[in-house]
Amino acid sequence: MGFYLGAGIVFLLMLAVLELNKNTLLGFLLTIAATALFVFLRGRAAGGGLRFLCWVGWIALFALILFLTWPPVKAVPAVEGKSAGRTQIVTLRDGQVQGVLTADGAVEVYTGIPYAAPPVDELRWREPQDVESWDGVRLCDHFAPMSMQPTNLPIYDSLAQIIGYHDYKISLKDNFRAPVSEDALYVNVFKPAGAAEGLPVYVYVHGGSLQTGQPWYGDYRGENLAREGAVYVNFAYRLGVFGYLADEELMAESENGTTGNYGLLDQIKALEWVRDNIARFGGDPGNVTLAGESAGAASVSALCTSPLAAGLFDRVILESSTVASIEPPHSFRLLDEALESGKELKARYGAATVNELRALSAEKLAREAATQHHMTVDGYALTETPYESYRKGIHNEQAILHGYNSRESGPFILFSQASLKDYEQRIERFFGEHADEVLALYPAATDAEARAYWAEIYGAIFFDYSHYCLNRLAVENGIPVWEYYFTRDNGRLGPWHSGEMIYCYGNIPADSRLFDARDRELSGQILRYFANFTIAGDPNGEGLPRWERNESSSRLMEFGDETQMIDEREHALFAVLDQLQGWTE
């Protein structure tokens, strides 16, 4: 009896590993066969030595099966589930494309449309180049690869989904790995089905610390905004070392004298593609809302003051990041620092020239994502910091909707929680001579208070404060601005960083038990606010609680158990951060 119980537990663990690692169906079948063989041989083995060898052989055979049935690389389909068919052919500037319909036939989806030439070989670390036109009809029914980035073992991603998101689903339909490549500069379009003209356009820039990310992530898919009457566009752009390496030799190569902002230039190129092509999908190139989350929002924030982006969009939505403070907390650095970091990278690889770096494999260079993931003031895409431009009245957007979550710090301090023992040291490290002011505002007396206060302070430093800066700059420049504060808890991420996205784009799964009726009501409200803002530059509309402009930089719309206007609660801490950064009114 004990043998069968132990073998059963090991067998179930084997199946779990195959599922979490996304191995092919053949792996499951071979494991079942190997287990049957093991039970048969083990039952006939005489003596402990032979029985032990049976166990060893079984485990070794499973390891071989795991390797032989490793999940293949496979492009992600444009439509989840079965498509209702193909769309009409659309003629673009560079060629013809055809997409697919969602299962209900309500939305047309076109994925993998090139917006720039592949940035490979001699085009690595150059400004994005024009697409070469193509003959025939390009079937756009699968997403292009994600941009080159570090990747994890499939089992690691599955465990992260279980531990972090709590929404893992067992399925044999996702037993593959998505492709990753330097050749990733493609756009994806979601539009209402059928003939259309003059629809508002929503362009989304994905997040991921400018190191990771892909356009097909379910939380920000565009079907539901299309159902609200908008044309939704998203795209991949160069990340990490491929998007943000700065080097003096590269600067000399460039006819524009630029370096360090290749990912940002990709985003501008994608916006130019929208300007030139979106009318073919029924969109209005004169009514474009540019949106992003996290590093995507930081990018949008930079594009608001880029001279190259002038006229390419009308309004912006920024979720959980901006680079509008005097010293942006992440995703941004000045050119001297960027160039020094580039020198250090070349030294690590023993490269005397950029061409020697170009000769290295993309997979090898992808390891440098953590060292090269910051925009910079290159004198071309950005001529000065966004703060400096706003203070001069220079900006591209006509209206702003922005906000942040109540527990932004959650994923970033998960394994570095504060305690009463080190709480004051952490405050002193960040605030220096102003530490006593912060400790007076957040006087921790227990470990629980230290953890909670540090989580709030960390979130304010890296996310909340930059939104406060952006709001004041918007008001100063006469830009209509609405701000939100997302506080809704649930069984998934709750109000952690990125937890609001699944609400904003109406993508809560119908069968998910992690969300209740209030979550679905809130998601519908936020989606309509976003759609209204995209259509007319004002989030308010019939049947929605009134969202006041944040003209005092203190009134926020809370998206939580209630949808209601509230007062900003961190002004005292923001005042200390103003002193640190030298902010003057």
C-alpha positions as semicolon CSV with decimal commas, in nm:
position;residue;x (nm);y (nm);z (nm)
1;M;0,000;0,000;0,000
2;G;0,280;0,238;0,090
3;F;0,448;0,181;-0,246
4;Y;0,137;0,270;-0,444
5;L;0,075;0,581;-0,233
6;G;0,433;0,702;-0,280
7;A;0,435;0,621;-0,652
8;G;0,099;0,798;-0,693
9;I;0,231;1,113;-0,528
10;V;0,544;1,113;-0,747
11;F;0,332;1,053;-1,058
12;L;0,106;1,349;-0,974
13;L;0,414;1,566;-0,917
14;M;0,544;1,465;-1,260
15;L;0,216;1,566;-1,422
16;A;0,222;1,896;-1,233
17;V;0,574;1,971;-1,356
18;L;0,471;1,895;-1,715
19;E;0,170;2,125;-1,686
20;L;0,354;2,409;-1,517
21;N;0,638;2,383;-1,766
22;K;0,389;2,379;-2,057
23;N;0,526;2,056;-2,208
24;T;0,343;1,909;-2,504
25;L;0,065;1,650;-2,481
26;L;0,316;1,385;-2,587
27;G;0,499;1,444;-2,260
28;F;0,191;1,350;-2,060
29;L;0,133;1,036;-2,268
30;L;0,495;0,925;-2,240
31;T;0,494;0,988;-1,864
32;I;0,185;0,771;-1,824
33;A;0,353;0,496;-2,027
34;A;0,678;0,530;-1,830
35;T;0,485;0,507;-1,504
36;A;0,302;0,194;-1,616
37;L;0,637;0,038;-1,712
38;F;0,784;0,134;-1,374
39;V;0,495;-0,022;-1,182
40;F;0,521;-0,339;-1,390
41;L;0,899;-0,376;-1,345
42;R;0,892;-0,272;-0,980
43;G;0,633;-0,540;-0,908
44;R;0,860;-0,807;-1,049
45;A;1,187;-0,684;-0,904
46;A;1,338;-0,908;-0,638
47;G;1,548;-0,741;-0,372
48;G;1,590;-0,385;-0,255
49;G;1,871;-0,305;-0,499
50;L;1,663;-0,379;-0,809
51;R;1,365;-0,192;-0,671
52;F;1,582;0,110;-0,605
53;L;1,711;0,095;-0,963
54;C;1,350;0,090;-1,087
55;W;1,286;0,417;-0,901
56;V;1,605;0,573;-1,039
57;G;1,521;0,459;-1,392
58;W;1,169;0,600;-1,366
59;I;1,293;0,941;-1,251
60;A;1,567;0,945;-1,516
61;L;1,318;0,851;-1,788
62;F;1,089;1,134;-1,677
63;A;1,378;1,381;-1,697
64;L;1,441;1,264;-2,055
65;I;1,070;1,299;-2,139
66;L;1,069;1,649;-1,991
67;F;1,356;1,745;-2,218
68;L;1,225;1,575;-2,533
69;T;0,875;1,726;-2,505
70;W;0,989;2,076;-2,412
71;P;0,724;2,333;-2,515
72;P;0,784;2,453;-2,871
73;V;0,811;2,816;-2,976
74;K;0,480;2,920;-3,129
75;A;0,330;3,254;-3,228
76;V;0,041;3,376;-3,013
77;P;-0,290;3,379;-3,205
78;A;-0,462;3,713;-3,260
79;V;-0,793;3,591;-3,122
80;E;-0,841;3,387;-2,808
81;G;-1,060;3,089;-2,887
82;K;-1,215;3,024;-3,226
83;S;-1,227;3,307;-3,478
84;A;-1,552;3,391;-3,653
85;G;-1,363;3,429;-3,980
86;R;-1,143;3,667;-4,170
87;T;-1,189;4,040;-4,221
88;Q;-1,201;4,233;-4,544
89;I;-0,865;4,319;-4,700
90;V;-0,728;4,657;-4,593
91;T;-0,487;4,847;-4,818
92;L;-0,218;5,032;-4,622
93;R;0,065;5,258;-4,731
94;D;0,308;4,964;-4,749
95;G;0,083;4,679;-4,859
96;Q;-0,238;4,489;-4,800
97;V;-0,340;4,315;-4,476
98;Q;-0,622;4,090;-4,362
99;G;-0,717;4,021;-4,004
100;V;-0,954;3,793;-3,814
101;L;-1,281;3,840;-3,628
102;T;-1,341;3,768;-3,262
103;A;-1,565;3,471;-3,186
104;D;-1,875;3,694;-3,162
105;G;-1,787;3,872;-3,486
106;A;-1,797;4,213;-3,314
107;V;-1,429;4,310;-3,337
108;E;-1,174;4,288;-3,616
109;V;-0,819;4,210;-3,501
110;Y;-0,508;4,267;-3,713
111;T;-0,180;4,160;-3,554
112;G;0,182;4,165;-3,666
113;I;0,171;4,460;-3,907
114;P;0,526;4,598;-3,953
115;Y;0,571;4,966;-3,870
116;A;0,952;4,979;-3,910
117;A;1,227;4,773;-4,069
118;P;1,369;4,495;-3,849
119;P;1,638;4,658;-3,627
120;V;1,891;4,381;-3,677
121;D;2,252;4,354;-3,793
122;E;2,371;4,701;-3,897
123;L;2,034;4,851;-3,791
124;R;2,085;4,746;-3,428
125;W;2,110;5,075;-3,231
126;R;2,000;5,298;-3,516
127;E;1,689;5,509;-3,551
128;P;1,393;5,302;-3,678
129;Q;1,386;5,280;-4,057
130;D;1,092;5,269;-4,298
131;V;0,920;4,942;-4,380
132;E;0,979;4,787;-4,719
133;S;0,650;4,743;-4,902
134;W;0,524;4,391;-4,967
135;D;0,329;4,222;-5,244
136;G;0,014;4,023;-5,192
137;V;-0,205;4,013;-4,883
138;R;-0,038;3,975;-4,544
139;L;-0,250;3,757;-4,314
140;C;-0,234;3,923;-3,972
141;D;-0,376;3,649;-3,750
142;H;-0,085;3,598;-3,507
143;F;0,116;3,838;-3,295
144;A;0,475;3,904;-3,393
145;P;0,746;3,805;-3,142
146;M;0,793;4,005;-2,826
147;S;1,094;4,234;-2,828
148;M;1,428;4,082;-2,730
149;Q;1,439;4,045;-2,351
150;P;1,545;3,804;-2,076
151;T;1,311;3,505;-2,056
152;N;1,234;3,259;-1,779
153;L;1,173;2,888;-1,778
154;P;0,802;2,826;-1,842
155;I;0,764;2,668;-1,497
156;Y;0,894;2,989;-1,337
157;D;0,629;3,196;-1,516
158;S;0,358;2,950;-1,415
159;L;0,458;2,964;-1,049
160;A;0,463;3,344;-1,065
161;Q;0,109;3,332;-1,203
162;I;0,000;3,111;-0,914
163;I;0,180;3,296;-0,636
164;G;0,146;3,651;-0,768
165;Y;-0,182;3,655;-0,958
166;H;-0,369;3,356;-0,812
167;D;-0,544;3,292;-1,144
168;Y;-0,356;3,003;-1,304
169;K;-0,568;2,781;-1,529
170;I;-0,482;2,423;-1,625
171;S;-0,497;2,389;-2,002
172;L;-0,333;2,204;-2,290
173;K;-0,403;2,497;-2,525
174;D;-0,115;2,708;-2,396
175;N;0,158;2,443;-2,401
176;F;0,407;2,649;-2,598
177;R;0,655;2,933;-2,554
178;A;0,596;3,271;-2,717
179;P;0,873;3,382;-2,954
180;V;1,120;3,657;-2,868
181;S;1,327;3,841;-3,129
182;E;1,502;4,163;-3,222
183;D;1,267;4,162;-3,521
184;A;0,965;4,278;-3,323
185;L;0,860;4,623;-3,451
186;Y;0,499;4,546;-3,536
187;V;0,163;4,702;-3,451
188;N;-0,169;4,540;-3,366
189;V;-0,509;4,692;-3,440
190;F;-0,847;4,617;-3,280
191;K;-1,149;4,788;-3,441
192;P;-1,527;4,755;-3,439
193;A;-1,634;4,512;-3,710
194;G;-1,763;4,649;-4,037
195;A;-1,733;4,976;-4,220
196;A;-1,626;5,268;-4,004
197;E;-1,500;5,624;-4,040
198;G;-1,377;5,892;-3,804
199;L;-1,350;5,671;-3,495
200;P;-1,137;5,785;-3,201
201;V;-0,800;5,611;-3,176
202;Y;-0,642;5,471;-2,861
203;V;-0,269;5,387;-2,875
204;Y;-0,126;5,186;-2,587
205;V;0,240;5,154;-2,476
206;H;0,302;4,846;-2,263
207;G;0,501;4,852;-1,941
208;G;0,775;4,628;-1,804
209;S;1,046;4,862;-1,672
210;L;1,160;4,916;-2,034
211;Q;1,310;4,567;-1,995
212;T;1,024;4,325;-2,057
213;G;0,668;4,309;-2,188
214;Q;0,463;4,211;-2,490
215;P;0,155;4,343;-2,670
216;W;-0,074;4,039;-2,626
217;Y;-0,102;4,044;-2,246
218;G;-0,464;3,974;-2,155
219;D;-0,513;4,257;-1,903
220;Y;-0,478;4,529;-2,167
221;R;-0,614;4,361;-2,479
222;G;-0,816;4,602;-2,689
223;E;-1,138;4,418;-2,782
224;N;-1,352;4,596;-2,525
225;L;-1,240;4,946;-2,612
226;A;-1,321;4,855;-2,973
227;R;-1,668;4,751;-2,858
228;E;-1,700;5,099;-2,706
229;G;-1,642;5,248;-3,051
230;A;-1,266;5,317;-3,059
231;V;-0,983;5,183;-3,272
232;Y;-0,724;5,038;-3,035
233;V;-0,356;5,006;-3,133
234;N;-0,062;4,861;-2,945
235;F;0,288;4,756;-3,047
236;A;0,627;4,626;-2,943
237;Y;0,931;4,850;-2,914
238;R;1,299;4,788;-2,841
239;L;1,372;4,711;-2,477
240;G;1,670;4,694;-2,246
241;V;2,012;4,722;-2,405
242;F;1,860;4,716;-2,756
243;G;1,639;5,014;-2,682
244;Y;1,841;5,228;-2,443
245;L;2,216;5,176;-2,485
246;A;2,395;5,511;-2,513
247;D;2,736;5,538;-2,676
248;E;2,944;5,822;-2,822
249;E;3,028;5,617;-3,132
250;L;2,657;5,558;-3,192
251;M;2,596;5,929;-3,151
252;A;2,859;6,000;-3,416
253;E;2,702;5,743;-3,652
254;S;2,360;5,901;-3,628
255;E;2,271;6,174;-3,875
256;N;2,058;6,318;-3,593
257;G;2,333;6,295;-3,332
258;T;2,117;6,075;-3,109
259;T;2,183;5,777;-2,887
260;G;2,018;5,604;-2,591
261;N;1,653;5,648;-2,694
262;Y;1,595;5,382;-2,960
263;G;1,291;5,242;-2,780
264;L;1,142;5,590;-2,749
265;L;1,209;5,655;-3,119
266;D;1,031;5,327;-3,198
267;Q;0,726;5,456;-3,013
268;I;0,734;5,776;-3,218
269;K;0,767;5,568;-3,536
270;A;0,460;5,367;-3,433
271;L;0,267;5,692;-3,380
272;E;0,372;5,805;-3,728
273;W;0,240;5,473;-3,863
274;V;-0,091;5,546;-3,691
275;R;-0,102;5,894;-3,846
276;D;-0,039;5,753;-4,195
277;N;-0,252;5,437;-4,183
278;I;-0,520;5,442;-3,916
279;A;-0,787;5,599;-4,140
280;R;-0,779;5,275;-4,344
281;F;-0,919;5,102;-4,034
282;G;-1,184;5,370;-3,977
283;G;-0,982;5,570;-3,725
284;D;-0,940;5,945;-3,709
285;P;-0,569;6,039;-3,708
286;G;-0,672;6,377;-3,569
287;N;-0,826;6,222;-3,257
288;V;-0,559;6,006;-3,092
289;T;-0,526;5,925;-2,723
290;L;-0,185;5,792;-2,619
291;A;-0,184;5,572;-2,308
292;G;0,053;5,355;-2,108
293;E;0,111;5,188;-1,773
294;S;0,424;5,182;-1,557
295;A;0,726;5,223;-1,789
296;G;0,473;5,264;-2,070
297;A;0,327;5,562;-1,884
298;A;0,679;5,695;-1,824
299;S;0,732;5,675;-2,200
300;V;0,405;5,856;-2,266
301;S;0,513;6,120;-2,016
302;A;0,837;6,173;-2,210
303;L;0,653;6,185;-2,543
304;C;0,438;6,466;-2,407
305;T;0,740;6,696;-2,438
306;S;0,926;6,536;-2,729
307;P;0,950;6,770;-3,028
308;L;0,934;6,465;-3,256
309;A;0,594;6,363;-3,118
310;A;0,425;6,701;-3,171
311;G;0,097;6,658;-3,356
312;L;0,093;6,278;-3,328
313;F;-0,161;6,258;-3,043
314;D;-0,415;6,479;-2,871
315;R;-0,451;6,355;-2,514
316;V;-0,286;6,107;-2,279
317;I;-0,365;5,849;-2,011
318;L;-0,087;5,763;-1,767
319;E;-0,127;5,472;-1,524
320;S;0,118;5,443;-1,236
321;S;0,418;5,643;-1,359
322;T;0,537;5,972;-1,502
323;V;0,877;6,132;-1,554
324;A;0,747;6,480;-1,474
325;S;0,929;6,531;-1,145
326;I;1,261;6,717;-1,135
327;E;1,444;6,390;-1,081
328;P;1,230;6,106;-1,219
329;P;1,245;5,801;-0,988
330;H;1,284;5,538;-1,261
331;S;1,306;5,477;-1,639
332;F;1,505;5,797;-1,690
333;R;1,865;5,923;-1,665
334;L;2,070;6,209;-1,799
335;L;2,303;6,162;-2,095
336;D;2,633;6,169;-1,904
337;E;2,518;5,881;-1,686
338;A;2,385;5,691;-1,988
339;L;2,711;5,727;-2,179
340;E;2,916;5,615;-1,880
341;S;2,695;5,310;-1,843
342;G;2,749;5,234;-2,213
343;K;3,127;5,249;-2,167
344;E;3,106;5,006;-1,878
345;L;2,901;4,765;-2,088
346;K;3,157;4,767;-2,370
347;A;3,432;4,700;-2,117
348;R;3,243;4,401;-1,975
349;Y;3,235;4,241;-2,319
350;G;3,583;4,349;-2,421
351;A;3,437;4,543;-2,714
352;A;3,645;4,827;-2,852
353;T;3,380;4,934;-3,104
354;V;3,005;4,929;-3,146
355;N;3,040;4,688;-3,438
356;E;3,200;4,439;-3,201
357;L;2,890;4,467;-2,987
358;R;2,673;4,424;-3,296
359;A;2,855;4,098;-3,365
360;L;2,739;3,955;-3,031
361;S;2,422;3,745;-3,021
362;A;2,099;3,906;-2,913
363;E;2,054;3,636;-2,650
364;K;2,385;3,727;-2,489
365;L;2,319;4,100;-2,489
366;A;1,967;4,052;-2,352
367;R;2,128;3,979;-2,015
368;E;2,211;4,351;-1,994
369;A;1,847;4,458;-1,971
370;A;1,881;4,556;-1,606
371;T;2,171;4,793;-1,682
372;Q;2,024;4,967;-1,986
373;H;1,657;5,051;-1,943
374;H;1,639;5,429;-1,909
375;M;1,538;5,706;-2,147
376;T;1,773;6,000;-2,166
377;V;1,799;6,360;-2,281
378;D;1,964;6,296;-2,616
379;G;1,908;6,639;-2,773
380;Y;1,686;6,486;-3,042
381;A;1,391;6,287;-2,907
382;L;1,422;6,482;-2,582
383;T;1,598;6,818;-2,582
384;E;1,559;6,865;-2,205
385;T;1,386;6,696;-1,913
386;P;1,004;6,691;-1,929
387;Y;0,996;6,903;-1,612
388;E;1,202;7,172;-1,781
389;S;0,981;7,167;-2,091
390;Y;0,658;7,195;-1,892
391;R;0,798;7,486;-1,695
392;K;0,853;7,662;-2,030
393;G;0,499;7,581;-2,142
394;I;0,614;7,317;-2,392
395;H;0,389;7,009;-2,421
396;N;0,207;6,809;-2,688
397;E;-0,111;6,691;-2,512
398;Q;-0,440;6,879;-2,481
399;A;-0,583;6,682;-2,188
400;I;-0,455;6,436;-1,927
401;L;-0,613;6,149;-1,736
402;H;-0,377;5,986;-1,489
403;G;-0,349;5,812;-1,156
404;Y;-0,196;5,547;-0,937
405;N;-0,283;5,262;-0,700
406;S;-0,293;5,256;-0,322
407;R;-0,036;4,975;-0,288
408;E;0,199;5,039;-0,579
409;S;0,497;4,910;-0,383
410;G;0,357;4,559;-0,337
411;P;0,560;4,361;-0,593
412;F;0,876;4,569;-0,544
413;I;0,918;4,515;-0,169
414;L;0,768;4,167;-0,152
415;F;1,099;4,020;-0,040
416;S;1,236;4,328;0,135
417;Q;0,977;4,420;0,395
418;A;1,070;4,675;0,656
419;S;1,085;4,597;1,025
420;L;1,103;4,822;1,327
421;K;1,474;4,736;1,350
422;D;1,565;4,885;1,010
423;Y;1,276;5,126;0,953
424;E;1,460;5,444;1,054
425;Q;1,768;5,346;0,852
426;R;1,556;5,309;0,539
427;I;1,399;5,650;0,594
428;E;1,737;5,811;0,654
429;R;1,883;5,652;0,341
430;F;1,613;5,803;0,121
431;F;1,544;6,133;0,295
432;G;1,875;6,231;0,454
433;E;1,842;6,553;0,653
434;H;1,464;6,540;0,606
435;A;1,430;6,197;0,769
436;D;1,297;6,337;1,098
437;E;1,010;6,507;0,912
438;V;0,910;6,177;0,754
439;L;0,944;5,987;1,082
440;A;0,716;6,244;1,244
441;L;0,455;6,180;0,973
442;Y;0,494;5,800;0,995
443;P;0,599;5,715;1,353
444;A;0,623;5,336;1,352
445;A;0,607;5,167;1,691
446;T;0,566;4,805;1,581
447;D;0,690;4,579;1,302
448;A;0,344;4,586;1,146
449;E;0,342;4,966;1,139
450;A;0,695;4,974;0,999
451;R;0,593;4,738;0,714
452;A;0,278;4,933;0,634
453;Y;0,439;5,277;0,653
454;W;0,741;5,174;0,446
455;A;0,513;5,028;0,180
456;E;0,327;5,359;0,154
457;I;0,643;5,570;0,157
458;Y;0,812;5,353;-0,107
459;G;0,506;5,380;-0,329
460;A;0,502;5,757;-0,289
461;I;0,871;5,794;-0,375
462;F;0,862;5,583;-0,690
463;F;0,508;5,637;-0,821
464;D;0,265;5,867;-0,640
465;Y;0,479;6,179;-0,615
466;S;0,553;6,195;-0,986
467;H;0,178;6,208;-1,054
468;Y;0,146;6,497;-0,809
469;C;0,419;6,677;-1,004
470;L;0,251;6,609;-1,338
471;N;-0,082;6,735;-1,211
472;R;0,066;7,065;-1,092
473;L;0,249;7,114;-1,422
474;A;-0,073;7,044;-1,612
475;V;-0,267;7,298;-1,409
476;E;0,015;7,549;-1,452
477;N;-0,010;7,504;-1,830
478;G;-0,389;7,518;-1,845
479;I;-0,423;7,151;-1,946
480;P;-0,752;6,987;-1,836
481;V;-0,652;6,708;-1,599
482;W;-0,837;6,430;-1,417
483;E;-0,667;6,207;-1,160
484;Y;-0,770;5,873;-1,007
485;Y;-0,669;5,664;-0,705
486;F;-0,729;5,289;-0,742
487;T;-0,797;5,113;-0,410
488;R;-1,011;4,813;-0,500
489;D;-0,900;4,486;-0,340
490;N;-0,978;4,147;-0,491
491;G;-0,854;3,790;-0,499
492;R;-0,591;3,869;-0,762
493;L;-0,346;4,162;-0,751
494;G;-0,580;4,407;-0,586
495;P;-0,442;4,764;-0,579
496;W;-0,080;4,654;-0,630
497;H;0,118;4,799;-0,918
498;S;-0,062;4,704;-1,246
499;G;-0,367;4,575;-1,059
500;E;-0,596;4,832;-1,220
501;M;-0,528;4,736;-1,582
502;I;-0,769;4,444;-1,600
503;Y;-1,043;4,687;-1,490
504;C;-0,949;4,972;-1,723
505;Y;-0,976;4,762;-2,036
506;G;-1,278;4,555;-1,934
507;N;-1,088;4,227;-1,932
508;I;-1,205;4,057;-1,613
509;P;-1,279;3,698;-1,724
510;A;-1,646;3,611;-1,706
511;D;-1,572;3,286;-1,523
512;S;-1,321;3,424;-1,271
513;R;-1,410;3,378;-0,905
514;L;-1,142;3,625;-0,796
515;F;-1,375;3,916;-0,874
516;D;-1,729;3,987;-0,755
517;A;-2,021;4,196;-0,881
518;R;-1,867;4,520;-0,755
519;D;-1,545;4,447;-0,943
520;R;-1,738;4,397;-1,266
521;E;-1,941;4,713;-1,207
522;L;-1,622;4,911;-1,139
523;S;-1,455;4,772;-1,450
524;G;-1,751;4,882;-1,660
525;Q;-1,730;5,231;-1,511
526;I;-1,356;5,273;-1,569
527;L;-1,382;5,138;-1,923
528;R;-1,654;5,395;-2,001
529;Y;-1,450;5,676;-1,841
530;F;-1,155;5,581;-2,060
531;A;-1,374;5,550;-2,369
532;N;-1,539;5,888;-2,306
533;F;-1,201;6,052;-2,260
534;T;-1,080;5,891;-2,582
535;I;-1,383;6,011;-2,775
536;A;-1,418;6,365;-2,647
537;G;-1,134;6,448;-2,406
538;D;-1,359;6,434;-2,097
539;P;-1,417;6,113;-1,899
540;N;-1,763;6,208;-1,778
541;G;-2,078;6,069;-1,931
542;E;-2,433;5,960;-1,864
543;G;-2,476;5,714;-1,578
544;L;-2,129;5,771;-1,430
545;P;-2,037;5,944;-1,102
546;R;-1,913;6,295;-1,176
547;W;-1,532;6,306;-1,207
548;E;-1,406;6,653;-1,118
549;R;-1,094;6,801;-1,271
550;N;-0,801;6,804;-1,033
551;E;-0,739;7,177;-1,059
552;S;-0,617;7,196;-0,697
553;S;-0,386;6,893;-0,734
554;S;-0,566;6,747;-0,433
555;R;-0,895;6,597;-0,559
556;L;-0,889;6,241;-0,688
557;M;-1,151;5,998;-0,815
558;E;-1,134;5,686;-0,600
559;F;-1,187;5,361;-0,784
560;G;-1,254;5,124;-0,497
561;D;-1,548;4,989;-0,300
562;E;-1,710;5,315;-0,408
563;T;-1,653;5,537;-0,708
564;Q;-1,624;5,879;-0,548
565;M;-1,420;6,197;-0,526
566;I;-1,174;6,210;-0,234
567;D;-0,893;6,431;-0,106
568;E;-0,532;6,337;-0,176
569;R;-0,393;6,183;0,145
570;E;-0,014;6,213;0,095
571;H;0,036;6,589;0,061
572;A;0,252;6,616;0,374
573;L;0,494;6,355;0,240
574;F;0,487;6,517;-0,104
575;A;0,594;6,843;0,059
576;V;0,904;6,672;0,195
577;L;0,981;6,528;-0,150
578;D;0,941;6,880;-0,292
579;Q;1,214;6,997;-0,057
580;L;1,439;6,709;-0,158
581;Q;1,399;6,783;-0,528
582;G;1,399;7,163;-0,501
583;W;1,049;7,212;-0,641
584;T;0,933;7,573;-0,644
585;E;0,587;7,698;-0,729
